[in-house]
Amino acid sequence: VRSVLNSMFSLQKGSVDSTTLRTFMYEAMAIVNSRPLTSIEGETNPITPNMLLTMKTKVVLPPPPGEFEDADIYSRKRWRKVQSLANTFWVRWRKEYLRTLQSRSKWQNKKENVKVGDIVILKDDMASRNHWPLARVVEAVPGKDGLVRHVKLQMADAELDEQGRRLHPPKFFDRPVQKLVVLCSSSRPFHFCWNQLPDSKVGSVKNSSS
């Protein structure tokens, strides 16, 4: 988080007043704490730091309506400047976090194939802020060399009716494994899925203003 913030503000022209900076840091805190940590068996809704901090299951903070561009950083309106900074932080930090979930082994070393039942994060550059699209692998297609390069995914939203039934049917689609990051492997128990997370360098952010 610090490296992303340092690189952002090193390229920032002009000063940011204390009110704008404080509001932006709250936005950055919400972004960091909305990241998926792991998934409960049988569910694709991820466990996030926000859930653990607030003890609530639905704490996703959608971005405010409207379109914000890089040029808004020079806007006289503080809220547009804050949203421009938050969007920049989201794009850069999301890439860094997904990179920490992927093993960086040499190409000569064999890695575990993506398997049926794995919970994966989709690499979607168009994903809205604080939204981490998750899906379940329902079919893995190995090549002649035994390596899986394409998979079939199942994705469902979290909207339920009063009886707890899904309002919309799940979607199925194909995706190359290069566009996925395995969040939780089906071959590992829940506690092993938790232990494969990155270290404390990307730990939860707490409100320390009080």
C-alpha positions in Angstrom: 0.0 0.0 0.0 2.8 2.4 0.9 4.7 1.8 -2.3 1.5 2.6 -4.4 0.8 5.7 -2.4 4.4 6.9 -2.7 4.4 6.4 -6.4 1.1 8.2 -6.8 2.1 11.3 -4.8 5.5 11.4 -6.4 3.8 11.9 -9.7 1.2 14.3 -8.3 1.7 17.9 -9.4 0.6 20.5 -6.9 -0.4 20.1 -3.2 -3.3 18.3 -1.6 -4.9 20.0 1.3 -5.5 18.1 4.6 -9.2 17.7 4.1 -8.8 16.2 0.6 -6.0 13.9 1.8 -8.0 12.7 4.8 -11.0 11.9 2.7 -8.8 10.1 0.1 -7.2 8.0 2.9 -10.7 6.8 4.0 -11.4 5.8 0.4 -8.1 4.0 0.2 -8.9 2.2 3.5 -12.2 1.0 2.0 -10.5 -0.3 -1.1 -7.8 -2.2 0.8 -10.2 -3.7 3.2 -12.6 -4.8 0.5 -10.1 -7.3 -1.1 -11.1 -11.0 -0.9 -9.1 -13.0 1.6 -10.7 -16.5 1.1 -14.0 -18.2 0.4 -16.2 -20.4 2.6 -16.7 -23.9 1.1 -19.7 -24.0 -1.1 -19.9 -20.2 -1.4 -18.4 -17.7 -3.9 -18.9 -14.7 -1.7 -15.5 -13.9 -0.4 -14.5 -13.1 3.2 -12.9 -9.6 3.3 -11.2 -7.6 6.1 -14.3 -5.3 6.1 -16.4 -8.3 7.1 -14.1 -9.1 10.0 -13.8 -5.5 11.1 -17.5 -4.7 11.0 -19.0 -8.2 11.5 -21.3 -7.5 8.6 -21.6 -9.6 5.4 -22.5 -6.7 3.0 -20.1 -3.9 3.4 -19.1 -3.3 -0.2 -19.0 0.5 -0.8 -19.9 1.3 -4.4 -18.2 4.3 -6.0 -20.3 7.4 -6.3 -22.2 7.9 -9.5 -20.6 9.8 -12.3 -17.4 9.5 -14.4 -14.1 10.7 -13.1 -11.0 11.3 -15.2 -7.4 11.9 -14.5 -7.9 15.6 -15.3 -10.2 15.8 -12.3 -7.2 15.8 -10.1 -6.9 19.5 -11.0 -10.6 20.2 -10.3 -11.5 22.9 -7.8 -14.1 20.5 -6.4 -12.6 18.4 -3.7 -14.9 15.5 -4.1 -14.0 15.1 -7.8 -10.3 15.3 -6.9 -10.8 12.7 -4.2 -12.6 10.3 -6.6 -9.9 10.7 -9.2 -7.2 9.9 -6.6 -9.3 6.9 -5.4 -9.7 5.5 -8.9 -6.0 5.8 -9.6 -5.2 4.0 -6.3 -7.8 1.3 -7.1 -6.3 0.5 -10.5 -2.7 0.4 -9.3 -3.2 -1.3 -6.0 -5.5 -4.0 -7.5 -2.7 -5.0 -9.9 -0.2 -5.2 -7.1 -2.4 -7.3 -4.9 -3.3 -9.8 -7.6 0.4 -10.1 -8.3 1.0 -11.1 -4.7 -1.5 -14.0 -5.1 0.4 -15.5 -8.0 3.4 -17.6 -7.5 6.5 -16.3 -9.2 8.3 -19.5 -10.1 10.5 -20.1 -13.2 8.9 -21.6 -16.2 10.9 -24.8 -15.8 9.1 -25.5 -12.5 5.7 -27.2 -12.7 2.8 -25.5 -11.0 -0.5 -27.0 -9.8 -3.1 -26.9 -12.5 -6.3 -25.0 -12.1 -8.9 -27.6 -11.0 -12.7 -28.1 -10.9 -14.0 -26.5 -7.7 -11.3 -23.8 -7.4 -12.5 -20.3 -6.5 -10.8 -17.7 -8.8 -10.6 -14.0 -9.1 -11.2 -12.7 -12.6 -8.7 -10.2 -14.0 -11.1 -7.6 -15.2 -9.6 -4.2 -16.0 -13.1 -2.8 -16.2 -14.2 -3.9 -12.8 -15.7 -1.1 -10.7 -14.0 0.1 -7.6 -14.2 -2.3 -4.6 -15.6 -5.0 -6.8 -13.6 -8.3 -7.1 -15.4 -10.7 -9.5 -15.2 -14.3 -8.3 -16.2 -17.5 -10.0 -16.0 -21.2 -9.6 -14.2 -23.5 -12.0 -16.7 -26.1 -13.3 -14.6 -27.6 -16.1 -10.8 -27.6 -16.7 -9.6 -28.4 -20.3 -6.1 -29.9 -20.3 -3.9 -29.8 -23.4 -1.9 -32.6 -24.9 0.9 -31.8 -22.4 -1.5 -32.2 -19.5 -1.5 -28.4 -18.6 -4.7 -26.6 -18.2 -4.9 -23.4 -20.2 -8.6 -22.8 -20.5 -11.4 -23.4 -18.0 -15.2 -23.1 -17.8 -16.4 -20.8 -15.0 -19.7 -20.4 -13.1 -20.5 -17.0 -11.7 -23.5 -16.0 -9.7 -24.4 -12.7 -8.0 -25.3 -12.4 -4.3 -28.8 -11.1 -4.8 -31.3 -13.4 -2.9 -35.1 -13.2 -2.3 -36.8 -13.5 1.0 -36.6 -17.3 1.0 -32.8 -17.2 0.3 -33.1 -18.2 -3.3 -31.0 -16.5 -6.0 -32.9 -13.9 -8.1 -30.8 -14.5 -11.2 -29.5 -17.8 -12.7 -25.7 -18.4 -12.7 -23.7 -17.5 -15.8 -21.3 -19.9 -17.5 -18.4 -18.8 -19.7 -14.9 -19.8 -20.8 -11.7 -18.0 -19.8 -8.0 -18.6 -20.3 -6.1 -19.2 -17.0 -3.9 -16.2 -17.7 -6.9 -14.1 -16.9 -7.5 -15.8 -13.5 -5.9 -15.8 -10.1 -6.7 -18.8 -7.8 -8.0 -17.5 -4.5 -8.8 -20.8 -2.9 -7.8 -24.3 -4.2 -10.4 -27.1 -4.0 -7.6 -29.5 -3.0 -6.8 -27.7 0.2 -8.8 -27.4 3.4 -10.2 -24.0 4.4 -7.3 -23.2 6.8 -4.7 -24.0 4.1 -6.6 -21.6 1.8 -6.2 -19.0 4.5 -2.5 -19.7 5.0 -1.7 -19.2 1.3 -2.6 -15.5 1.5 0.1 -12.8 1.3 2.0 -11.8 4.3 1.4 -8.8 6.6 2.7 -6.3 3.9 -0.9 -6.1 2.7 -2.7 -6.4 6.0 -5.9 -4.7 7.0 -6.1 -1.0 7.4 -7.8 0.3 10.5 -9.1 3.8 11.3 -6.5 5.3 13.6 -7.9 8.8 13.5 -9.5 8.5 16.9 
